[in-house]
Amino acid sequence: MVARDLHPSTRTNSVNAPANETAAHEVVLVRHGETEWTLTGQHTSFTDIPLTERGREQARELGEKLAAWDFALVLSSPMQRTQETCRLAGLGEGMQLDADLAEWNYGEYEGRTTKQIRDEVPGWSVFTYPSPGGEAPEAVEARADRVIARAVAADGPVALFSHAHVLRVIGARWIGLHARDGRWFALSTASLSVLGYEREQRVMERWNT
């Protein structure tokens, strides 16, 4: 079976912030720490696995970096690996769970590596090809848009604890791209990315640091 790209890339014409977006505060994207499946490269969405000991160490180290902000809102995916990262980073007390921050649902490809999938479907990528029983890019894009709307409505900086693929979509949507364009943004475990503004235009201030 050869996969067919169902979503050729197109880009929106503007990345200016909406006129009513006046707060202009930063949105900090935090990917959870290491798990056994991030080590093996297995796609992990609804499988609720914990952090490794190294992942817990990474989460504690994140706390030092996140101390630079006084967050008005802290949101986390409901999965234990993101909640644990948030708590160990010192932000668990104010944490609110948001199902829109859950990872892209991989359907039947859950627990499989990209190489294993491409042995059957050459050229496969979750961003451009369908995953049987999984989420379409448009559905993840809609979730990302809801998260962004909630973040910009906050009274100050926002921290989002989530997963690699959905955070890449949030980053893409922030600057006016589509979900499938998230494939151009690498994101490591326990990484920080900062979305912000320059002259009332949405920008990526930092990515995958």
Sequence and secondary structure as in RCSB ss.txt:
>XXXX:A:sequence
MVARDLHPSTRTNSVNAPANETAAHEVVLVRHGETEWTLTGQHTSFTDIPLTERGREQARELGEKLAAWDFALVL
SSPMQRTQETCRLAGLGEGMQLDADLAEWNYGEYEGRTTKQIRDEVPGWSVFTYPSPGGEAPEAVEARADRVIAR
AVAADGPVALFSHAHVLRVIGARWIGLHARDGRWFALSTASLSVLGYEREQRVMERWNT
>XXXX:A:secstr
            S  B  TT      EEEEE   BHHHHHTB  SS    B HHHHHHHHHHHHHHTT   SEEE
E SSHHHHHHHHHTT  TTEEE GGGS    GGGTT BHHHHHHHSTT  TTTS  TTS  HHHHHHHHHHHHHH
HHTSSS EEEEE HHHHHHHHHHHTT  GGGGGG    TT EEEEEEETTEEEEEE   
